[in-house]
């Protein structure tokens, strides 16, 4: 039983370390909240990129970190009544505190 408990703790720690290592950072250009999602525009490599995450309160200029997520091409948001060439759905967005 101790072995299984230690194994599960080790896997949880490993998962946290891998997620932190894969985190991407960016600055928020725009954020639109709906009941289900927050749609976040960022700029990456000089191009606009849209993210969708669970609802989070953001404002332009906030620095955020997020996972790579998965991309949907030609995404239409019923909530925003708008199409996007691509939308990256991420699990969690964290605001990076100012120093």
C-alpha positions in Angstrom: 0.0 0.0 0.0 2.9 2.4 0.8 4.4 1.6 -2.6 1.2 2.6 -4.4 0.8 5.8 -2.4 4.4 6.8 -3.1 4.0 5.9 -6.8 0.9 8.1 -7.0 2.7 11.0 -5.3 5.6 10.6 -7.6 3.4 10.6 -10.7 1.6 13.8 -9.4 4.9 15.5 -8.9 6.2 14.4 -12.3 3.1 15.7 -13.9 3.4 19.1 -12.2 7.0 19.4 -13.3 6.3 18.5 -16.9 3.4 21.0 -17.1 5.6 23.7 -15.6 8.3 22.9 -18.1 5.8 23.1 -21.0 4.2 26.3 -19.9 4.2 29.1 -22.5 4.2 32.8 -21.5 2.6 35.7 -23.3 1.0 39.1 -22.9 -2.8 39.5 -23.2 -3.9 41.8 -26.0 -7.7 41.3 -25.4 -9.9 39.0 -23.3 -13.6 38.2 -23.8 -15.5 36.3 -21.1 -18.6 34.2 -21.8 -20.5 32.0 -19.4 -18.3 29.0 -20.3 -15.0 30.3 -21.6 -12.6 33.2 -21.7 -11.3 33.9 -25.2 -7.9 35.5 -25.0 -6.0 37.2 -27.8 -2.2 37.2 -27.4 0.6 38.0 -29.8 3.2 35.3 -30.5 6.0 35.6 -33.0 4.4 38.9 -34.2 1.1 37.2 -35.1 -2.2 37.2 -33.2 -3.2 34.0 -31.5 -6.4 33.1 -29.8 -6.7 30.9 -26.7 -9.8 29.5 -25.1 -9.7 28.5 -21.4 -12.0 28.1 -18.4 -13.3 31.5 -17.3 -10.5 33.7 -15.9 -10.5 37.4 -15.3 -7.8 39.1 -17.5 -7.1 42.6 -18.8 -4.9 43.8 -21.6 -1.2 43.8 -20.6 -1.5 40.9 -18.1 1.3 38.4 -18.5 0.0 34.9 -18.5 1.3 31.3 -18.6 -0.6 28.4 -20.2 -0.1 24.9 -21.6 0.3 24.2 -25.3 -3.3 22.9 -25.5 -4.8 21.7 -28.7 -5.8 23.6 -31.8 -9.1 23.7 -33.6 -9.0 25.0 -37.2 -11.8 27.2 -38.5 -13.4 27.5 -35.1 -16.8 29.3 -34.8 -17.8 30.6 -31.3 -21.6 30.6 -30.8 -21.1 32.8 -27.7 -19.2 35.4 -29.6 -20.9 34.8 -33.0 -17.5 35.0 -34.6 -15.2 32.7 -36.6 -11.5 32.3 -35.9 -9.0 30.8 -38.3 -7.7 28.7 -35.3 -8.4 28.5 -31.6 -6.1 26.9 -29.1 -7.9 25.3 -26.2 -5.8 25.3 -23.1 -6.4 23.6 -19.7 -5.4 26.4 -17.4 -4.3 30.0 -17.7 -2.3 31.6 -14.8 -1.7 35.3 -14.4 2.0 35.9 -13.7 2.2 38.4 -10.8 4.1 41.6 -11.5 7.5 41.9 -9.7 
